[in-house]
Amino acid sequence: MEDVGTAMAKLAGIRKAVTAALDEMLLTRGREKVPRRSFDPDSVEHHFKQAANQIEKLREFLPQLYGDFQQIATEPTTEVVLLEKGGEKRLFYGREQVERLGRDIDQVLEIRANSELSQPAAQDAKELKRVFISHGRSNDWREVQAYIEKDIGLATLELAQEPSAGQTIIEKLENNASSCDSAVIVMTGDDTDDEGKARVRENVMHEIGYFQAKYGRSRVCVLHEEAVSIPTNLSGVVYVPFPKGNVSASFGVLVRELKATYKL
């Protein structure tokens, strides 16, 4: 099932990139901001092909869930006249086509989250009672780790504290995730978008999708710093806000969720 988790993590990352593309605004001659209506294949074509590739893998890994899933249309269909190139006509991806790709990825993730097949890793490792802690650059995760271990009494795992032993990052993630049965993600505004707004690091976004697929959505809890945008496409995951610099404000909900998960 590791291959399934990898495909889900990659799809979550592609979904984030698609959202970013759709959120891009253009300035009209009147200085009005409007959504982009067409997308150059050089900018987004790889998202379509990567998504189609991952979904094809899921058809192979989980035919019960994805054997009849619709094909992703990877070719652009909207004709655009390029005035700056003397009226040359080219096929671009229309906004509706990019939005449809986002919805298809959402559907893939939702099917997995709602299926009974999303639970085997948690069931097989029922007695592990170990929490995987994922985070960005902020050190808030250290306070979370100490609280889970000392106050709640559960073992934790944080990837940087484990030996790499020549593994790639994704190999290390997959191998260590198998020794846990739930995840707490500390989502902080470590990066900024084009408008200067705080956003989470890409690796954290990928891991949300990965853990949701591996452990089941009820075993993933996201502690997110206020004013940091959170993904809307991963329904069912528990999101707990906290003020910047005060992650302990989320501990009341966190202890409730972990005690419910482990029946403490």
N, C-alpha and C positions, 0 to 999 in steps of 0.2 A: 504493500500500500504506500510505500515511500514515493513511488513514481506518481501516484495520484496526488500526494501532497505537494510535490514539486510542480506539477502542472497547475494546481490551484494557486500556488504562490505566484507563479508566472502570470497567470490570468489576472490575479489581483493587481499586479504591477502594471499590466497592460491597461486595465480599467482605469487606474489612476492617471496614466498618460493620456488616455482618451478624454477623461474629464478635463484635464488641463488644456487640451487642444480646444475643446468645446467652450471653455471659459475665456479663451482669448478674445479680446475686443479690438476692433479696428476704429480708427478715427476717420470720420467723413470730412469733406472739405469744410463743412460748417463746424468742425471740431466736436461733433457729436460721436459718442461711443456706441458702436453697434456690434452685434455678434458676427463672427465670421460665417459666411454662407457657403464658401467652397474652400477645399483644402488641397494643396499641391500634393501629388503622389509622393514626391520626395520627402515630405514631412510626415505623412501618416500611413503610407502603404505598408510599411513594415509592421504596424500595429495589426492590420487586417491579416497579414500572412502569418504572423506569430500566433495570433489568437486561433486562426483556423488550424494551425499545426498542433497546438495544445489540445484543442477540442477533439481533433482526430485521435490523439493519444488516449483521451478519455473514452472515446467510443471503443477503443481496444481494451482498456483496463477495466471499464465498468459498462459493458454493453447493456446491462439491465437498466441503467439510468440514462445512458447517452446514445444507445444504438440507433434511436430514431430522431436524434436531435438534428435540427435543420442545418443545412450547409451554410457556411459563411461566404457571402459574395465578396470576393477579394479584389475585384476589378472596379476601377472608377467608372461612373455612369453619367456624370453631369458634364455637358459640353460647355467650355468656357472660352470666350474670345479674348486673347491677350493683345490688348491695344498697344502695349509697349513693344510687342514683337510684330508689329505690322498687321495685326488682325489674325494672327495665327490661331487656329482652333486646337484645343487640347482637352482631353478628358480629365476632370478633377473629381474628387470625392465630394458629393453634396453634403450639406449639414445633416439632412435626414439619414443618409447612409452611415455617417459617423455615429449619430445618435442610436441607430439600429444596432451597430456593433456594440455599443455600451450596454444596451438592453439585453443583447444575446449573452454577453459575459455575465451580467447580473443574473440572468436565468440559470446559467450553468452553476454559478455559486449557490444560488437559492435551492436548486434541485439537490445539490450535494448536502447542503445544510439541513434540509428537511427530510432526507432519506434515512432510513434505519441503518444504512451502510456507513453513515458518518460516525458511528459509535464504536467500531470494533477495537480500535487501539485503546480507548479508554476502558472498555470492558475487559480486554485481555490483561491490561495492566492495572486492574482494579485496586490492588493492594499497594501500588507504588506510593501514592499520596505524596507526589513531588511536583512542585510548581516551576514551570519554565518562566524566567523573567526576561522579557525583551524590552529594549529601550533605545533611545537616541544618545546624543552627546551629554545631556544633563545628568548630574549625579543623583537626581531624585530617586533613582532605582535602588541606590544603596539603603536609603531609609525604608523603602518598601520591602527589600529583602530582609532587613533586620526585623521589621515588624512581623512579617509572615513567619519567620523562623522562631523568634523569641516570644512573641505574644500569641500567635495562633498555634504554634507548635508543628508547623509543616516544613518539610525539607524543600529546598529550592535549588535551582540550577541557573547560572548566568553564563552565557557562552564564552565570554572573554576569560573567565576564571578556569575554563577547562583546557587541557592540552590540545594543541592542533594536530600533532603527530602526522604532519605532511598532508593533511586533508585540505581540500578547498573549503571555502566558507559554506557553500550549500551542503557539502558532504558532512561537515562538522555539525551544521544545524540538524540535518536529518538524523545522524547517529545519536546525538545527544537528546533530541526531542523524543526518541523512543524510550528514554529512561524517565520520562515525565508523563503525567496524565492530565495536566491542565496548564493554562498559560495566563500570566498577567503581563499586559503590555503597558509600559509607561510612555505615553505619547506627549512629547513636549515640542515647543516651537523652535526647533534647532536651526531650521532654514527659513528662507523667505521666498515668496513668489515674485512675479514680475511687478506687482503693485506694492511690494514691501510688506505684505501681510505674512504673519508667522505661519509656517506649515511644518508638518512632520517630515522626518527623513524618509527617503524612499525605502530603505531596508525595513523600517518598522511597518510600512504599509504592506510590503510583501509578506511579512511574517504574520500579520493578522489573517490574511487569506489562508496561509499555510496551516496555522494552528486551528483555524475554524474547520478546515477539511480533516485534519488529523485527529483532533480531540472531540469534535462536535461543538456547535456554537454555544451550548450552555456551559462549556468549560473554558471559555475565553472571556476574560474581563479586561477592558481597556480603561486605564486611568488617564484622562486627557486634560491637559492644561487648558484653562479657559482662554477663549479667543483664538484657539488653534482649530482650524477646520477639521471635521471628522468625516470619514467616508459614510455615505448613505446607502451604499450598495451591499453592505454586509449585514443584513437584518438578523436580529436575534442575538447578536453579541451585546454583552452588558457594557455600557459606557458610563463612567463615573467622572464628573468634572471636579477640578480642584483649582484654586487660585495659584497663580505663578509663584513659585518659591514656597508653597505650603501644601505639599503632596499629602501630608498627614490628614488634611481635611477630608480625604477620600476614604480613610481607613474604616470609618463606621460602616459604609456600604460594602467595602472590600471584605471585612471579616464576616459580614452576613452572607455574602455570596460564597465565600470559600467554605464556611461552615455548612451551608446548604449542599454544596457540591460533595463534600466529604462526610456529610452527616455527623458532624462533630457535636 
